[in-house]
Amino acid sequence: MNSFTQNISIFYALMTRDIKVLRQRLHDIIIDGLILVCVTVLVFGYLLPKLGMPTKLIGPIFLGNSLSFFLASLGYAFATRMVYDLKFDRFIEYFLTLPLPKRWLFVYFLSSFIIETSIVTLPLVTFGIVLLGDNFGPINGSFITFLFIYFLVLLFWALFFLGSSFTFSYQWFKNNMWARRLTPLFMLSPAFFTLKSITLIVPTCAKLMLLNPLTYLIEGLRSSLLGGNDYLPLTTCCIGITVTLVCMAIRLYHGFHQQLDPV
């Protein structure tokens, strides 16, 4: 019990420090979020319909492309700071000297990313949907369920990028992360179309996309909020996301020990 209380105290101190730093940047984060919302609403609410995009695709593309791509961009920035620290600053060694189990360090890094990313992206989701109005399409799902899937999506990106920062070298990450990992993930996923529309046109390609973890994340967001039969069943998405999270956690664990070899 004393050990658990000590771990909680140290974890709380670390999170308090991060939140204090985040407060100092809150003004810039809010401005960035508002600019992003305005640009997104302009593109999805005005420009794309003028170019001929059917209104029924605006909501799915907004959740699958815009939101997912922005989460990946934030995760990449987070991982870049981590790999730079592992290569040059080595501030990670300070964390290793703390009387805190390594699994608690994992939770701290993941929590820090999730909190910061939520502050940036939740305005994009909420205000974006409100401002898009009828162009977004009918919402037949549950917003509470959507928030649950949204949290799992944040957890995936946190595990994915934190694991990548410990698995790949600084130079490899800097030169190849987008080209060899993120771009194939997005191009071989239903980010730009719904999986159902791809199944109708190229069934083989749709089946291959089921091997992509991003498929379950994107379709889970769509299914939980938009509802209907146009997306993968929510149960299937949850199973796919759970398997993916377990694989990402194992990858992070091995990458951490490979990079730092803690005793």
N, C-alpha and C positions, 0 to 999 in steps of 0.2 A: 504494500500500500504506500509506504514511504517513497519507494522508487517510482511508482506511478505518479505520485503527487509531484515529485521532482521533475519528471519528464513533462508533465502538464505545465509546470511553472516556466521551464526553459522554452517550451514550445510557445507559450503565451507571450513571453518576452520577445521572441523572434518575430512573431506575427505582429505584435504591437509596434515593433521597429519598422516593419514593412508598411504597415498602415499609416504610420507617421510620415514616412517618405512619400507614400502615395497621396496623402493629403496635400503635400507641397506641390505635387504635379496635377492635382485634381482640376485646377482651372484650365490647364492646357488639354487635359483629357476630355473635359466637357466640350471645349471648343472643337476639338478634333472629331468628337462624336457627332456634334451638330452639323458640321460641314459634311461628314460622311452621310448622314441621314438626308440632308438636302440634295446632295448629288445623286444618291441612290433613288430617291423619290422622283427626281427629275428624269433619270434614265428609264426607270421602270414604269413610272406613271404617265410620262409624256412622250419621250423619244421613241422607245421601243414600240408602243402602240401605233405611233405615226409611221413607223417603218413596216407595219403589218403584223406584228406579233399578236396572236390571239390573246384576249384578256384572260382566258382560263389558264394560260401558261405563266402569267406574271407572278402569281403566288408561289408556285412550285420552283420556278427559276430563281426567284428572290431568296427562298430558303436554301435551295441547293447550290446555287452558284455564288451569289453575293455574300451571304452570311458565312458559308463554309470557307470561301476563299479568304475572307477577312480574318477568320479564326486561324487559318493556316499562316497568314502573314504575321499575326501577333505571336503565334507560336514560334515562328522562325526567328523573330526578333529576340524572344525569350531565350531560345537555344543558342543564338549567336553570342549573347552575353555570357552564357554558361561555358561554351567552348573556348571563348576568349579568356575567361578566368582560368580554365583548366590549363591553357597553354602559357599564359603570361602572368596574370595577377596572383593566382593560387590562393584566393580568398577562401576557397573551399576547405583549405587546411584548417582554418579557424573553426569551421563547423565540425570538423573531425575531432578537434580537441575538446569539444563540449561533452559533458557526461550525458549524452543523449544517444539512444540506440539508433542504428542506421535506418531502421524502418520509420522512425519518427522524423528523420531528416527527409526521407522520401515524402512523407505526408506534408512536411513544411514546404518543400519546393512545389509540390502539386497544389497545395492550398494557396500559396502565394500567386501562382499563375492563374488559378481559377478565379480568385477574387479580383485581380487586376483586369482580367479579360472580361469578366461579367460587367464590371463598371463601364467598360468601353462598348461592349456589344449589345447589352440589354436595351439601351436607348435606340440602337439601330433597329432592333426587332420590334419593340413596342411602338415607338413613334413612327417608324417606317410603315407598319401595318395600318396605323390610324390615319396617316397622311395619304396613303395609297387609296384608302376607302374602298369604293366599289371595284376599282381596278385590281385590287388584291384578290378578290373573289370571295365566295362564301366560306365561313369558318364553321365546319361541321364537327370538329374535334373538341378536345378539352385543353384549355390553356394550362391547367395544372399538370396534365400528362405531358404537354409540350415542354414545360419547364423541367420536368424530370428527365426527359430525353435530352433536352438542352444541356443539363448538368452532365449526363453521360458523355455527350459529345465533347464538352470542355475537358472532361477527365481523359478522354481518348487523346486529344491533342496534347494535353499536359504530359501524359505517359509517352506518347510518340516522340515529342521533341526533347523531353528530358532524357529519354533513352537514347535518342540520336546523339545528343551532346556528349554522352559518356561512351558511346559505341564508336563514333567516327572521330578522326583526327581533325584538328582545326582547319588545316589546308583542304582536306577532302570535303569537309562540311561546307566551307566557303565556296568551293568551286563546283561542287556536284549535287548539293542537296536539292535544289530546285529541279535541275535537269534530270536527275536519275531517280528521285524519290517522289517529290510533290507533283511535278507535271504528269508523270504516268498515273499517279493516283487520281488526279482530276480528269484526265483525258479518258481513262478507262472506267469512269463512273457515270452515273446519271445526273451529273451536275448541271449539264446544259439541256437535258431533256428528261422526261419521266421514264422510268424503267418500262412502264407499260407501252409507251409509244415506241421504244427501241425494240421491245419484244415483237410488236406487230410488224416491224420493218426488217430487222435483222435478229432473228431469234437466237442464233448461235452467239452473237456478240453479247446479247442480254444475259445468256447463261454464264459467259466468261466474267461478266461484271459482278456476278454473285460471289466470285472469289475475292473481290475487292472490298475491304472493310468499310471504305467510304460509302459504298452503296447502301449499307444498312444504316449508317449515320444519317445520310441525306434523306432516304426514304422514311426513316423513323421520324425525322422532323416534320416531313410532309404529312405522313399518316396521322401523327398525333394531333396536329393542328388543323389540317384541312379535312381529314376524314375521307370517307368514300372508298371506292374499289379501284381507284386509279393508281394506288401505290401498294408496296409490299405490306402484308398484314403486320400490325404492330407487334404481335407475338414473335413473328419471324425476325423482325428487326431487333427486338430485345435480345433474342438468343444470339444473333450474329454479333451484336455489340458486346454482349457478355463474354463470348469467346475471344473477341478481339482485345478486350481490356485485360483478360487473363494473359494472353500472349504478350501484350505490351508490357505488363508488369514483370513477367519473367525476363523479357529482353532488358528492361531497365535494371533489374537485379544483377544480371550477368554483366551488363555493361559497366555498372558501378564498380563491381569487384575487379573487372578487367582493367579499368582505368586507374583505380586508386589502390587496389589490393589492400583494403583495411584489415587490420588484425582484430 
